[in-house]
Amino acid sequence: MDQQIEELKELVRRSVALSEENNKILHGMRRSAWVSRFMRLLWIAVLVGASVYSYLYFQPYINQVLAMYNNIQELQQKAQGFLPQ
């Protein structure tokens, strides 16, 4: 009978050790998932911020190019008005 009790105690010890090891692994996985999620959100924020900054930085130049394009279109229409049909 004592032999069986000792075997059961050893099985319980192993079970507790495995449970503690699994708990450490699980906490590591959760921490890794949280860090991954945070880094992904940070990366998205950087991309959105860079896009907005680029748009605001280049907006005056884009407006100049669009104004030049509109002027060229107006000149083309005026030139077509001078040509006989």
ROMI-925572 format. One record per residue: y, z, x of N, C-alpha, C in turn. Coordinates in steps of 0.1 Angstrom, whole numbers, padded with zeros to 4 digits, always signed. Atoms other than C-alpha are relative to their C-alpha. Layout:
<sites>
YZXYZXYZX/...
</sites>
This chain:
<sites>
-0012+0000+0008+0000+0000+0000+0013+0000+0009/-0012+0000-0009+0024+0008+0028+0002-0013+0007/-0001+0013-0006+0017-0026+0043+0008-0009-0009/-0007+0008+0009+0029-0043+0012+0014+0004-0002/-0014-0004+0001+0060-0022+0009+0008-0004+0012/-0007+0004-0012+0069-0030+0045+0003-0015-0001/-0002+0014+0001+0064-0067+0038+0011-0003-0010/-0011+0002+0010+0086-0065+0007+0014+0004+0006/-0013-0003-0006+0113-0047+0027+0005-0011+0010/-0004+0011-0010+0112-0074+0054+0005-0012-0008/-0004+0012+0008+0114-0101+0027+0014+0002-0006/-0013-0003+0005+0144-0083+0012+0011-0001+0011/-0009+0001-0011+0161-0081+0046+0003-0014+0003/-0003+0014-0002+0156-0118+0052+0008-0006-0011/-0008+0006+0011+0169-0126+0018+0015+0004+0001/-0014-0004-0002+0200-0105+0024+0007-0008+0011/-0005+0008-0011+0205-0122+0058+0003-0014-0004/-0003+0014+0005+0202-0156+0042+0011-0001-0009/-0012+0000+0010+0226-0147+0014+0013+0002+0008/-0013-0002-0008+0252-0135+0040+0003-0013+0007/-0003+0012-0007+0248-0167+0060+0005-0011-0010/-0005+0009+0010+0251-0188+0029+0014+0002-0005/-0014-0004+0005+0282-0169+0018+0010-0004+0011/-0009+0004-0010+0298-0176+0052+0002-0015+0000/+0000+0015+0001+0289-0213+0049+0008-0005-0012/-0007+0004+0012+0303-0215+0014+0015+0003+0001/-0014-0003-0003+0336-0198+0024+0006-0011+0009/-0005+0010-0009+0339-0223+0052+0002-0014-0007/-0001+0012+0008+0333-0252+0028+0012+0000-0009/-0012-0001+0009+0359-0239+0004+0013-0001+0008/-0012+0000-0009+0384-0234+0032+0003-0015+0005/-0001+0014-0005+0377-0269+0045+0005-0009-0012/-0005+0008+0011+0382-0284+0010+0014+0003-0003/-0014-0004+0003+0415-0265+0005+0009-0007+0011/-0008+0006-0011+0428-0277+0039+0001-0015-0002/+0001+0015+0002+0417-0313+0032+0009-0004-0012/-0008+0003+0011+0434-0312-0002+0015+0001+0004/-0013-0002-0004+0466-0298+0013+0005-0011+0009/-0004+0011-0009+0467-0324+0041+0001-0013-0007/-0001+0012+0008+0461-0352+0016+0013+0000-0008/-0013-0001+0007+0491-0340-0005+0012-0001+0009/-0011+0001-0010+0512-0336+0026+0001-0015+0004/-0001+0014-0004+0503-0372+0036+0006-0008-0011/-0006+0007+0011+0512-0385+0002+0015+0003-0001/-0014-0004+0000+0545-0366+0003+0008-0007+0012/-0006+0007-0012+0552-0381+0038+0002-0015-0004/-0001+0014+0003+0545-0416+0025+0011-0003-0011/-0011+0001+0010+0567-0412-0006+0013+0002+0006/-0013-0003-0006+0595-0397+0014+0004-0011+0010/-0003+0012-0009+0593-0425+0040+0004-0012-0008/-0003+0012+0008+0594-0451+0013+0014+0002-0006/-0013-0002+0006+0624-0435-0004+0011-0001+0011/-0009+0001-0011+0642-0431+0029+0003-0014+0004/-0001+0014-0004+0635-0467+0039+0008-0008-0011/-0008+0007+0011+0648-0479+0005+0015+0003+0001/-0014-0004-0001+0680-0459+0008+0007-0005+0013/-0006+0004-0012+0685-0469+0044+0003-0015+0000/-0002+0014+0000+0680-0506+0039+0007-0006-0013/-0006+0005+0013+0696-0509+0004+0013-0007+0003/-0012+0007-0002+0731-0519+0018-0003-0014+0006/+0004+0013-0005+0714-0547+0038-0006-0009-0010/+0006+0008+0010+0694-0558+0009+0010-0005-0010/-0011+0004+0009+0725-0559-0013+0008-0011+0007/-0007+0011-0006+0742-0581+0013-0007-0013+0000/+0009+0012+0000+0713-0605+0015+0000-0006-0014/+0000+0005+0013+0712-0607-0023+0014-0006-0004/-0013+0005+0003+0750-0613-0025+0001-0014+0007/-0001+0013-0007+0747-0641+0001-0009-0010-0007/+0009+0009+0008+0718-0656-0019+0007-0005-0013/-0007+0003+0013+0739-0655-0051+0012-0010+0004/-0011+0009-0004+0769-0672-0032-0006-0013+0003/+0006+0013-0003+0746-0699-0019-0004-0007-0013/+0003+0006+0013+0734-0705-0055+0012-0005-0007/-0012+0004+0006+0769-0707-0068+0006-0013+0007/-0005+0011-0007+0779-0731-0040-0009-0013-0003/+0009+0011+0003+0748-0753-0048+0004-0005-0014/-0003+0005+0013+0758-0754-0085+0014-0007+0000/-0013+0006-0001+0794-0763-0076-0002-0014+0007/+0003+0013-0007+0781-0790-0052-0006-0010-0010/+0007+0008+0010+0759-0804-0080+0011-0005-0010/-0010+0004+0009+0790-0806-0102+0009-0011+0006/-0008+0010-0006+0808-0828-0077-0007-0013+0001/+0008+0012-0002+0780-0853-0074+0000-0008-0013/+0001+0008+0013+0781-0882-0099-0015-0001-0004/+0013+0000+0005+0752-0885-0121-0004-0014-0005/
</sites>
